[in-house]
Amino acid sequence: MEQEAIKDLKRKRNIRIIAGLFIGGLILFTLFGNTLQALTLPKVRTESATYGSLVHTLEGAGVLRPLAEEKLSSPAGWKVKAVLVKEGDRVKKGQKLVTYDSKSAERELLDETTQLEKLKIELQNAQDQFIAASTEGDEMKVRSVSRELETRKLDIRIQERKIQGLREELADRKDLAAPFEGAITKVNASAGSKTAGEPEIVITDSAKGYRLEFAADAALLTSLGITAGTKLEVGLGTPDQQPRLIEGTVEEAGDAEPLTTAAGSPGGEAEESRVLTVTRKTLRVKVEDPELKGGERAFVKLTKRSVQQGFKVSSDAVHQERDGRFIYKIEEQKGALGNIFVVRRVPVRFSEANDSETVIQTDSLNEKDLIILKSSEPLQDNNRVRLQ
């Protein structure tokens, strides 16, 4: 009896050991299977939803260009005698910029003056002939000499007008003067030479001001309320060099070439990228300052917080299909063998966006909810995923 009891105890102990090993094996295989299954799930990158408003930032830079400039050259094509200004000089209206070698014109004027003296002598000869004819009483000769006198007088008047024109031309063309107050932006003239095919002096009209031109997102301009007449702060130089600030006025926002960018499809990284087209406007800002010469580097940087509030998410997280916009969020479900993460599709209403974030409105989202930004595979509602 005692031996049978011992055998029975051994048999029960072996059964317990085998049962324990079997249950342990089941647990081990279950855990291993879950681990393998988790490794095959789509991998996603997420961010937390936050409630607030967007900050819109307008940035643009360029070179100040004059609104009005004039290209000056000698109309006579004379050789340059001296250049009296250099690039960057500020000049007054009527100030001499270039003088020309006018010797040929001066010689021509001298020759024509001598010709006038000759005509006057010929007139005197005709007058003597008229006196002689009158004394002789020859009526025919008197009339002939009288006509000769009138002809000589007409020749003298023509010659006097010609000389006056040459004097005015010489006075106007021997110097090149500034037509208005402004700044010299280019000097092509050099002493002793003629400038062919290009202006000798380029001058800007300071009174007309200067223009800064750059392209900006059309939606951003609308969000900031920037239209023709809007006052903007314009910095001279670069933002990292303690720029001098002056006031500018938006003249117009004209059409610009749209900007095309590639963006991921809502299915995830595995799908082909989409091409997004961003409508842009060319912003033209007028500035006026007595110290400006043109050609200076300038920039605009305007920051403004939006009035509208909502959930702020990265723009990459917002997708759009025929039935509207939506996002994917993560729903965490607790299980006996660990938590699992399930995809939930959430319809949203679009409010506004900047270059990186979008404000959305929805009743199915809370702060700190995890929003899917990227996925290694196309996603659908109720898919299980693993977090990156």
MARLUM-623699 format. One record per atom (N, C-alpha, C): residue in one letter; x, y, z negated. Coordinates in steps of 0.001 Angstrom, whole numbers, padded with zeros to 6 digits, always signed. Atoms other than C-alpha are relative to their C-alpha. Layout:
# MARLUM-623699
aXYZ...
This chain:
# MARLUM-623699
m+000836-001212+000000m+000000+000000+000000m+000862+001249+000000e-000888-001171+000111e+002740+002332-000886e+000709+000253+001311q-000680-000174-001293q+004557+001731+002428q-000959+000547+001057e+000981-000500-000961e+001365+002303+004389e-000262+001485-000216a+000218-001429+000305a+000872+005626+002609a+001146+000839+000531i-001175-000738-000498i+004411+006667+003504i-000069+000115+001521k+000115-000041-001462k+003845+005732+007152k-001065+001000+000441d+001082-000931-000350d+000593+007692+007185d+000461+001450-000135l-000531-001363+000200l+002367+010784+005811l+000945+000387+001136k-000938-000286-001107k+005097+010508+008454k-000757+000280+001297r+000766-000187-001226r+002510+010173+011202r-000669+001371+000019k+000637-001325+000077k+000626+013262+010009k+001020+001129+000174r-001033-001043-000138r+003873+015219+009721r+000433+000121+001458n-000385-000044-001419n+004847+014265+013286n-001072+000688+000844i+001092-000649-000743i+001407+015301+014513i+000059+001515-000193r-000084-001447+000258r+001805+018701+012796r+001164+000624+000762i-001167-000533-000715i+005264+019154+014326i-000302+000130+001492i+000322-000036-001436i+004031+018233+017807i-001011+001104+000295a+001011-001052-000200a+000991+020511+017424a+000640+001385-000094g-000678-001300+000140g+003224+023363+016228g+000840+000324+001217l-000808-000228-001202l+005602+022878+019130l-000872+000337+001200f+000900-000257-001127f+002671+022797+021554f-000552+001426-000039i+000548-001365+000144i+001114+025973+020167i+001080+001044+000233g-001109-000935-000222g+004514+027682+020074g+000342+000118+001473g-000287-000032-001432g+005101+026683+023684g-001040+000802+000766l+001057-000781-000653l+001715+028065+024695l+000213+001500-000193i-000231-001429+000276i+002485+031368+022975i+001184+000516+000804l-001200-000411-000731l+005933+031492+024544l-000293+000162+001490f+000318-000093-001431f+004617+030747+028035f-000951+001167+000291t+000919-001131-000191t+001813+033300+027576t+000752+001323+000005l-000794-001236+000053l+004257+035996+026526l+000878+000142+001235f-000871-000045-001174f+006621+035087+029340f-000806+000340+001258g+000849-000292-001155g+003749+035121+031846g-000436+001458+000030n+000396-001415+000059n+002566+038512+030620n+001152+000915+000379t-001177-000807-000341t+006100+039852+030901t+000234-000004+001503l-000172+000089-001451l+006421+038578+034463l-001078+000800+000727q+001086-000734-000643q+003010+040002+035336q+000210+001507-000119a-000237-001434+000206a+003932+043384+033827a+001062+000528+000951l-001071-000437-000901l+007059+043519+035962l-000487+000169+001435t+000528-000122-001366t+004942+043156+039097t-001002+001146+000139l+000974-001089-000060l+002588+046017+038173l+000627+001250+000613p-000531-001272-000521p+002927+049402+039945p+000600+000841-001125k-000676-000858+000983k+005315+051706+038120k-000394+001449+000274v+000473-001373-000181v+004034+055237+037521v+000784+000953-000892r-000597-001091+000792r+005500+058520+036324r-001118+000950-000381t+001129-000775+000508t+003229+060654+034172t+000459+001297-000660e-000202-001209+000803e+002901+064010+032441e-001249+000219-000830s+001144-000281+000864s+000632+065293+029701s-000784+001194+000528a+000843-001132-000386a-002306+067537+030506a+000058+001067-001084t+000000-001121+000944t-002158+070968+028882t-001049+001013+000439y+001045-000983-000296y-004828+073638+028646y+000598+001398-000059g-000529-001362-000018g-004011+077216+029595g-000236+000659+001346s+000113-000746-001257s-003585+079658+032470s+001340-000013+000718l-001213+000012-000817l-001078+079933+035290l+000734+001330-000084v-000813-001202-000172v+001763+082404+035638v+000366+000087+001477h-000301-000207-001414h+001961+083750+039190h+001235+000886+000117t-001232-000771-000191t+005368+084997+040310t+000226+000238+001486l-000312-000397-001378l+005990+086891+043524l+001462+000409+000060e-001409-000339-000180e+009607+086992+044644e+000290+000160+001487g-000398-000236-001382g+011020+088414+047844g+001201+000917+000037a-001213-000816-000117a+014265+089978+048992a+000288+000261+001468g-000370-000345-001365g+015710+091605+052060g+000888+001223+000017v-000826-001193-000205v+017549+094601+053453v-000914+001166+000347l+000799-001187-000288l+016088+098099+053476l+000292+000501+001410r-000123-000508-001365r+015437+099268+057026r-000705+001355+000091p+000642-001315-000116p+014660+102881+057960p-001305-000082+000777l+001255-000071-000736l+011127+103638+059043l+000157+000805+001276a-000244-000814-001196a+012482+106190+061508a+001495+000229+000135e-001399-000279-000284e+015909+106439+063104e+000113+000465+001450e-000192-000520-001350e+017301+108102+066188e+001409-000325+000465k-001291+000296-000613k+020084+107067+068529k+000427+001206+000825l-000462-001243-000614l+022135+110060+069637l+001196-000251+000899s-001127+000061-000935s+024471+110404+072628s+000062+001308+000768s-000153-001194-000825s+025841+113183+074802s-000732-000204+001320p+000699+000152-001285p+023454+113686+077751p+000901+000290+001188a-000904-000348-001101a+026356+115045+079810a+001043-001081+000251g-001004+001044-000167g+028549+111988+079286g+001427+000505-000127w-001340-000565+000143w+031512+114149+078253w+000852-000845-000937k-000952+000695+000859k+034605+112778+076586k-000062+000595-001410v+000072-000440+001397v+034573+112940+072780v+001288+000715-000385k-001154-000767+000474k+036849+115584+071316k+000310-000321-001461a-000199+000296+001422a+036318+114925+067597a-001292-000556-000584v+001140+000557+000735v+034033+112853+065359v+000053+000571-001413l-000012-000755+001252l+033028+114847+062279l-000677-000730-001156v+000681+000746+001062v+031107+112182+060309v+000437-001460+000055k-000264+001442+000039k+031456+108557+059273k-001245-000710-000516e+001165+000773+000431e+029016+105771+058470e-000235+000178-001496g+000366-000198+001399g+027156+106353+055213g-000114+001448-000414d+000080-001428+000338d+027471+110157+055286d-001447+000480+000048r+001285-000685-000041r+024399+112188+054431r+000209+001352+000673v-000168-001228-000779v+023873+115144+056771v-001269+000837-000067k+001113-000935-000044k+021666+118224+056962k-000455+000187+001446k+000506-000293-001333k+019499+119206+059902k+000864+001077+000656g-000829-000947-000738g+021619+120978+062535g+001487-000148-000241q-001430+000192+000279q+024936+119771+061100q+000685-000664+001190k-000740+000563-001126k+027575+119026+063750k+000509-001394-000357l-000429+001387+000190l+028315+115332+064147l+001194-000345+000887v-001045+000295-000986v+030507+115144+067283v+000215+001254+000842t-000298-001059-000979t+032282+117738+069441t+000590-000658+001240y-000405+000590-001273y+033032+117125+073116y+001001+000901+000728d-000940-000728-000859d+035731+118136+075578d-000814+000663+001112s+000858-000735-000936s+033884+120855+077520s+000798+000838+000989k-000843-000807-000888k+036804+122167+079610k-000553+000055+001424s+000516+000017-001377s+035248+121092+082917s-001215+000913+000126a+001171-000873-000031a+031986+122862+082068a+000404+001461-000143e-000475-001378+000170e+033877+125957+080948e+000617+000519+001298r-000575-000403-001290r+035803+126010+084248r-001102+000282+001014e+001121-000216-000917e+032559+125663+086164e-000691+001328-000294l+000613-001274+000380l+031094+128569+084201l+000862+001175+000455l-000914-001067-000422l+034183+130658+084924l-000069+000199+001514d+000085-000095-001461d+033969+129845+088651d-001295+000691+000425e+001279-000607-000368e+030313+130795+088792e-000040+001479-000390t-000087-001421+000382t+031038+134050+086942t+000800+000784+001036t-000799-000635-001055t+033707+134846+089511t-000816+000154+001275q+000864-000075-001174q+031225+134060+092264q-001004+001145-000131l+000917-001116+000224l+028826+136558+090683l+000684+001337+000287e-000739-001237-000277e+031500+139252+090800e+000163+000209+001506k-000148-000077-001452k+032033+138423+094459k-001295+000485+000654l+001293-000420-000545l+028323+138808+095168l-000269+001483-000269k+000183-001422+000315k+028307+142177+093433k+000829+000895+000940i-000830-000753-000949i+031173+143361+095656i-000677+000033+001369e+000697+000044-001287e+029260+142204+098724e-001225+000916-000008l+001134-000916+000114l+026255+144144+097443l+000451+001453+000179q-000536-001358-000151q+028396+147272+097180q+000325+000298+001472n-000292-000184-001432n+029564+146769+100781n-001286+000258+000784a+001285-000190-000685a+025956+146477+101905a-000579+001379-000296q+000480-001339+000351q+025099+149668+100046q+000737+001074+000817d-000778-000947-000821d+027940+151478+101848d-000515+000002+001439q+000519+000089-001369q+026599+150205+105173q-001357+000695+000117f+001313-000652-000012f+023140+151454+104272f+000146+001522+000033i-000231-001457+000025i+024478+154940+103503i+000467+000481+001375a-000523-000390-001320a+026389+155011+106779a-001100-000011+001053a+001094+000099-000979a+023348+153882+108786a-001000+001125-000181s+000933-001104+000264s+021155+156468+107105s+000560+001314+000506t-000644-001229-000460t+023683+159187+107921t-000058+000093+001521e+000010+000017-001468e+023821+158131+111572e-001415+000165+000547g+001377-000138-000453g+020036+158116+111764g-000476-001147+000858d+000382+001176-000798d+019908+154662+113358d-001052-000790-000793e+001097+000606+000755e+016484+153446+112233e+000081-001524-000020m-000097+001462-000065m+016973+149826+113401m+001102-000511-000917k-001124+000422+000831k+020309+149556+111651k-000322+000200-001480v+000381-000249+001402v+018855+151090+108484v-000867-001142-000525r+000870+001094+000446r+016111+148428+108353r+000785-001295-000172s-000807+001225+000089s+018640+145652+109005s+000869+000001-001254v-000862-000083+001190v+021018+146859+106306v-000841-000048-001273s+000890+000031+001167s+018078+147346+103921s-000365-001440-000370r+000302+001419+000268r+017111+143685+104324r+001226-000721-000566e-001237+000594+000502e+020752+142741+103750e+000187+000336-001474l-000104-000400+001409l+020714+144721+100500l-000910-000854-000891e+000942+000796+000790e+017616+142870+099247e+000471-001444-000132t-000519+001377+000043t+019177+139540+100172t+001127-000116-001015r-001118+000026+000945r+022330+140381+098204r-000510+000075-001440k+000561-000111+001350k+020242+141384+095186k-000632-001318-000455l+000587+001314+000329l+018324+138086+095346l+001091-001022-000318d-001117+000916+000256d+021605+136140+095557d+000595+000241-001381i-000566-000330+001317i+022879+137995+092484i-000908-000502-001119r+000919+000471+001040r+019719+137203+090485r+000058-001529-000133i-000128+001474+000038i+019989+133521+091459i+001277-000399-000727q-001275+000327+000617q+023633+133477+090422q-000019+000300-001501e+000095-000341+001428e+022865+135194+087105e-000788-001071-000760r+000771+001067+000654r+020210+132569+086299r+000827-001277-000102k-000851+001191+000022k+022660+129815+087208k+001035+000106-001111i-001002-000207+001055i+025296+131289+084900i-000646-000122-001382q+000700+000094+001283q+022735+131639+082093q-000288-001456-000352g+000247+001422+000231g+021784+127973+082509g+001254-000744-000408l-001265+000648+000354l+025427+126901+082401l+000425+000354-001415r-000357-000406+001362r+025990+128925+079235r-000848-000740-001042e+000886+000714+000931e+022957+127370+077540e+000363-001483-000066e-000389+001415-000043e+023992+123888+078672e+001292-000230-000760l-001273+000120+000703l+027505+124442+077375l-000206+000116-001504a+000262-000185+001430a+026187+125682+074032a-000714-001214-000597d+000774+001136+000498d+023787+122730+073729d+000798-001299-000007r-000633+001301-000201r+026124+119969+074878r+001433-000119-000501k-001386+000117+000463k+029538+120826+073527k+000068-000598-001404d+000086+000606+001331d+028372+119625+070085d-001226-000902-000059l+001145+000860+000292l+026094+116794+068926l-000406+000285-001439a+000453-000419+001324a+024000+117971+065956a-001100-000924-000512a+001036+000827+000625a+021729+116159+063492a-001371+000613+000250p+001344-000543-000269p+018064+116541+064548p-000850+000156-001258f+000729-000096+001268f+016917+116146+060929f+000945-000408-001125e-000794+000421+001155e+018213+115525+057427e-000081-001514-000126g+000011+001452+000088g+019256+111927+057031g+001361-000566-000334a-001246+000710+000288a+022031+109374+056733a+000524-000636+001281i-000646+000608-001165i+024511+108171+059345i+000145-001496-000263t-000066+001449+000192t+024126+104407+059743t+000969-000685+000958k-000938+000618-000940k+026369+103761+062747k+000711+001083+000792v-000818-000920-000791v+029216+105584+064504v+000752-000820+001037n-000695+000682-001093n+030325+104286+067911n+000976+000920+000725a-000858-000966-000692a+032032+107476+069100a+001403-000002-000595s-001392-000138+000444s+035811+107848+068917s+000668+001068+000855a-000651-001123-000674a+038022+110798+069832a+000775-000476+001225g-000745+000276-001216g+039394+110792+073367g-000625-001004+000928s+000623+001020-000852s+036938+108299+074843s-001457+000337+000245k+001421-000101-000279k+033482+108029+076354k-000682-001264-000497t+000749+001149+000498t+030853+105754+074796t-000990-000439+001067a+000847+000491-001095a+029208+103621+077459a-000921-001109-000499g+000943+001079+000267g+026062+101552+077014g-000529-000077-001415e+000498+000029+001367e+025456+102315+073338e+000001+001419-000565p+000053-001352+000563p+024563+105341+071210p+001295+000345-000732e-001211-000442+000697e+027411+107407+069823e-000229+000108-001504i+000355-000152+001411i+025634+108108+066529i-001412-000541-000206v+001347+000414+000402v+022670+106413+064819v-000275+000632-001356i+000338-000718+001225i+020951+108498+062140i-001414-000362-000431t+001326+000299+000536t+018012+107653+059871t-000627+001269-000559d+000745-001148+000523d+015319+110122+058880d-000381-000287-001451s+000232+000263+001420s+015392+110208+055069s-001421+000341-000426a+001337-000441+000408a+012044+111982+054871a-001065-001051+000277k+000997+001014-000368k+010226+109024+056470k+000065-001231-000900g-000111+001126+000913g+011501+106489+053903g+000577-001245+000650y-000590+001267-000425y+012639+102865+054189y-000978-001127-000294r+000932+001122+000119r+010982+099472+054401r+000731-001268-000418l-000428+001344+000385l+011525+096147+052628l-001045-000973+000518e+000924+000941-000640e+010005+093201+054479e+000382-001426-000366f-000238+001414+000312f+009621+089570+053361f-001320-000755+000080a+001184+000851-000119a+007210+086639+053692a-000394-000531-001375a+000507+000501+001276a+004995+085487+050821a-001243-000844+000252d+001180+000860-000067d+002289+082887+050185d-001258+000869-000018a+001213-000818-000098a-001048+084387+051258a-000903-000192-001217a+000843+000257+001175a-002917+082699+048386a+000569+000678-001241l-000640-000663+001138l-000375+084079+045910l-000299+001493+000010l+000298-001431-000102l-000907+087619+047199l-001441+000279-000420t+001398-000164+000400t-004656+087160+046756t-000150-000130-001509s+000079+000203+001448s-004194+085845+043207s+000534+001201-000764l-000601-001167+000653l-002031+088847+042332l-000726+001296+000345g+000739-001197-000383g-004442+091272+043999g+000830+001006+000769i-000885-000895-000748i-001762+092686+046294i-000583+000262+001382t+000522-000428-001298t-003153+094638+049243t+000702+001291+000401a-000576-001270-000446a-002231+097732+051248a-000288+001089-001032g+000132-001052+001002g-001608+100609+048846g+000441-000404-001393t-000439+000465+001313t-000507+098439+045906t+001408+000506-000307k-001317-000459+000434k+002414+099899+043941k+000797-001181-000556l-000880+001065+000468l+005346+097543+043341l+001324+000596-000462e-001329-000399+000458e+008635+097858+041491e+001045-000700+000865v-001023+000534-000903v+011554+097409+043894v+001368+000200-000641g-001351-000073+000542g+015049+096604+042646g+001025+000119+001111l-001087-000169-000964l+018144+097737+044516l+001194-000816-000455g-001099+000895+000354g+020929+095154+044571g-000528-001410-000122t+000471+001354+000271t+020393+091661+043154t-000424-000077-001461p+000524+000053+001369p+018526+090601+039983p+001061-000198-001075d-001025+000275+001011d+021745+089518+038229d+001041+001109-000115q-000992-001078+000013q+023529+092860+038698q-000545+001291-000602q+000618-001176+000602q+021405+095236+036562q-000421+001003+001079p+000375-000839-001144p+019651+096699+039606p-000684+001292-000423r+000750-001242+000192r+018304+100224+039863r-001403-000209+000559l+001390+000237-000381l+014502+100188+040039l-000633+001275+000542i+000746-001110-000582i+012407+102440+042276i-001399-000496+000343e+001381+000375-000317e+008719+102503+043145e-000186-000170+001502g+000329+000240-001399g+007468+101063+046400g-001502-000130+000176t+001425+000107-000319t+004086+100991+048119t-000187-000984+001145v+000283+000974-001058v+002694+098092+050148v-000680+000717+001163e+000591-000597-001205e+002060+099370+053679e-001028-000936+000625e+000905+000974-000606e+000509+096196+055038e+000488-001401-000314a-000337+001418+000127a+000427+092424+054753a-000425-000662+001306g+000297+000556-001315g+000644+091117+058301g+000175-001502+000040d-000108+001450-000154d+000422+087549+059547d+001454-000407+000201a-001349+000550-000135a+003583+085444+059297a-000104-001457+000424e-000027+001412-000377e+004628+082008+060525e-000337-000862-001216p+000319+000860+001146p+003037+079328+058288p+001187-000876-000372l-001070+000854+000510l+005332+077208+056140l-000522-001424-000091t+000403+001407+000055t+005114+073433+056604t+000928-000757-000928t-000772+000795+000950t+006212+071090+053824t-000574-001409-000050a+000431+001392+000148a+006033+067340+053218a-000438-000234-001434a+000502+000312+001337a+003995+066063+050289a-000429-001453-000039g+000363+001394+000150g+003336+062583+048942g-001496-000219+000122s+001410+000341-000126s+000028+060872+049730s-000549-000411-001354p+000569+000349+001290p-002408+060160+046878p+000222-001437-000383g-000209+001399+000327g-001692+056437+047129g+001284-000270-000714g-001256+000233+000666g+001850+056772+045859g+001169+000109+000921e-001240-000150-000738e+005445+056755+046975e+000105-000963+001162a-000125+001000-001053a+004941+053689+049130a-000672+000434+001288e+000683-000442-001205e+002668+055549+051546e+000795+001084+000701e-000680-001024-000776e+003773+057912+054256e-000333+001380-000555s+000208-001359+000494s+004150+061573+053355s-000933+000761+000924r+000873-000875-000765r+001668+064208+054464r+000716+001309+000260v-000556-001318-000315v+002490+067535+056058v-001001+001056-000445l+000839-001085+000486l+001079+070548+054225l+000398+001302+000681t-000244-001300-000628t+000742+073928+055924t-000423+001103-000962v+000248-001107+000930v+001009+077013+053717v-000123+001293+000806t+000208-001279-000688t-000463+080233+055095t+000800+001094-000694r-000839-001054+000578r+001886+083168+054624r-000319+001351+000636k+000130-001372-000471k+001832+086931+055024k+001364+000683-000066t-001205-000824+000045t+004633+089348+055857t-000334+001283-000748l+000253-001166+000840l+004677+091965+053113l+000989+001101+000374r-000835-001155-000359r+005974+095399+054159r-000177+001068-001070v+000022-000926+001136v+006881+097668+051250v+000812+001239+000354k-000679-001266-000299k+007754+101334+051786k+000569+000592-001278v-000643-000661+001134v+010225+103037+049435v+000587+001325+000471e-000584-001303-000290e+011422+106626+049284e+000910+000385-001157d-000958-000428+001013d+014506+107836+047434d+001089+000801+000695p-000991-000846-000684p+016941+110650+048281p+001388-000617+000086e-001328+000608-000002e+019936+108416+047537e+000121-001169+000973l-000041+001140-000917l+018982+105672+049991l+000617+000401+001336k-000614-000228-001306k+020932+105342+053224k-000453-001029+001029g+000362+001099-000889g+019525+102118+054662g+001062-001081-000040g-000933+001117+000042g+021095+098674+054670g+000224-000549-001396e-000180+000500+001359e+020905+098245+050879e-000795-001293-000211r+000734+001192+000403r+019914+094868+049440r-001069+000403-001009a+001098-000334+000903a+016552+095054+047672a-000845-001248-000237f+000824+001166+000333f+014130+092646+045996f-001231+000453-000777v+001218-000189+000787v+010691+092410+044429v-000212-001248-000835k+000350+001125+000867k+009846+090219+041423k-001134+000454-000908l+001197-000375+000746l+006344+090460+039983l-000579-001246-000656t+000559+001119+000752t+004988+088166+037257t-001310+000435-000644k+001315-000343+000539k+001342+088100+036225k-000714-001284-000419r+000732+001169+000484r-000672+085660+034100r-001443+000045+000488s+001353+000093-000535s-003953+084444+035542s-001043+000147-001104v+001108-000120+000949v-007267+085225+033859v-000688-001352-000185q+000681+001290+000070q-008738+081796+034668q+000804-000997-000825q-000634+001038+000802q-008023+078955+032255q-000582-001359+000352g+000414+001364-000269g-008242+075202+032593g+001143-000939-000329f-001080+000958+000213f-006118+072072+032533f+001092+000241+001042k-001135-000222-000894k-002673+072736+033976k+000693-001329+000277v-000705+001213-000406v-001158+069869+035934v+000918+000349+001163s-000860-000190-001167s+001611+069568+038487s-000829-000160+001272s+000768+000053-001254s+000321+070163+041993s+000108-001364+000665d-000161+001341-000573d+001704+066741+043000d-001027-000985-000544a+000946+000926+000615a-000854+065127+040677a-001410+000143+000558v+001348-000255-000517v-003870+066589+042489v-000087-000501+001436h+000189+000579-001329h-005121+064657+045518h-001354+000435+000553q+001248-000417-000629q-007873+065378+047991q-000406-000992+001067e+000597+000823-001038e-010134+063185+050068e-001304+000663+000443r+001209-000611-000561r-013400+063763+051907r-001003+000411-001071d+000991-000297+001036d-015470+063685+048726d+000503+000987-001042g-000485-001030+000914g-013294+066255+046964g+001345-000334-000620r-001286+000171+000671r-010267+066588+044722r-000138-000929-001198f-000010+000899+001149f-009278+064110+042031f+001426-000163-000506i-001295+000375+000576i-006463+063025+039731i-000118-001425-000529y-000036+001287+000684y-005400+059703+038246y+000538+000224-001410k-000509-000066+001367k-005084+059468+034471k+000179-001419-000543i-000278+001295+000631i-003903+056652+032201i-000950-000212-001171e+000803+000399+001161e-006281+054857+029842e+000708-001174-000680e-000724+001040+000746e-004508+052833+027153e-001006-000897-000720q+000893+000975+000631q-006297+049656+026044q+000823-000945-000857k-000731+000857+000936k-005209+047663+023000k-000406-001450+000215g+000241+001418-000166g-004861+043892+023306g+000757-000802-001037a-000639+000856+000999a-003811+040954+021155a+001477-000174+000273l-001403+000202-000372l-000561+040611+023079l+000680+001310+000390g-000611-001290-000326g+000153+044340+023416g-000967+000890+000767n+000854-000969-000689n-001341+047458+024927n+000192-000095+001514i-000080-000044-001459i-002155+047672+028614i-000433+001396+000456f+000280-001333-000531f-002414+050805+030796f-000799-000147+001299v+000932+000133-001119v-005314+051180+033240v-000183+001366+000660v+000186-001236-000769v-005760+053767+036005v-001476+000388+000012r+001356-000532-000110r-008853+055977+035859r+000018+001188+000966r+000121-001116-000957r-009838+058217+038768r-000944+001045-000582v+000774-001084+000616v-011094+061600+037546v-000270+001088+001040p+000307-001121-000911p-012931+064013+039906p+000252+001333-000711v-000304-001307+000592v-011852+067615+039328v-000477+001107+000930r+000327-001205-000763r-012810+071116+040432r+001237+000891+000030f-001203-000831-000173f-010042+073309+041817f-000281+001434-000442s+000112-001411+000382s-009509+076746+040234s+000994+000838+000776e-001046-000734-000706e-006188+078102+041465e+001318-000718-000210a-001305+000655+000071a-002552+077166+041936a+001092+001022+000254n-001189-000754-000394n+000926+078617+042088n+000904-000947+000766d-000869+000829-000834d+003988+077136+043754d+000299-001366-000589s-000327+001292+000604s+004258+074230+041279s-001140-000604-000816e+001060+000492+000872e+001133+073948+039097e-001375+000359+000558t+001388-000232-000396t-002620+073739+039618t-000876-000011-001244v+000989-000017+001081v-005425+074678+037234v-001263-000689+000506i+001191+000757-000388i-008339+072229+037371i-001033+000072-001116q+001102+000032+000955q-011733+072010+035680q-000632-001387+000063t+000644+001306+000070t-013196+068694+034504t-000452-000255-001433d+000482+000382+001330d-015187+067263+031595d+000543-001355-000423s-000487+001359+000270s-013340+063922+031750s+001477-000018-000348l-001426-000093+000301l-009949+065087+030558l+000183+000699-001335n-000359-000618+001271n-008443+065935+027197n+001474+000370+000014e-001418-000342+000118e-005210+067597+026224e+000775-001236-000459k-000922+001107+000291k-002320+065154+025972k-000343-001274+000759d+000229+001143-000884d-003996+062715+028386d+001158-000097+000985l-001099+000203-000940l-001354+061194+030640l-000532+000034+001432i+000394-000168-001397i-001708+062281+034275i+001079-000625+000880i-000957+000671-000880i-000083+060201+037021i+000514+000980+001051l-000644-000847-001004l+002390+062141+039147l+000423-000801+001224k-000537+000833-001080k+003999+059386+041202k-000288-001457-000300s+000212+001435+000141s+003383+055708+041815s+000853-000739+001017s-000823+000798-000912s+005565+053009+043325s-000839-000723+001043e+000894+000673-000935e+002511+051526+045050e-001308+000790+000090p+001315-000647-000081p-000890+052745+046293p-000878-000401-001181l+000814+000236+001191l-003359+053067+043416l-001482+000053+000330q+001455-000075-000038q-007058+052491+042945q-000509+000043-001431d+000608-000041+001325d-009427+052974+040066d+000015-001394-000624n-000033+001232+000812n-009066+050282+037329n+001255-000837+000211n-001273+000718-000121n-005591+049171+038482n+000756+000032-001323r-000939-000008+001126r-003215+048095+035728r+001356+000493+000498v-001302-000553-000381v+000129+049880+035779v+000945-000096-001187r-001003-000109+001072r+003340+050139+033799r+000628+001387+000080l-000549-001346+000074l+004835+053410+032649l+001491-000010+000281q-001439-000117-000325q+008192+054542+033919q+000773+000481-001225
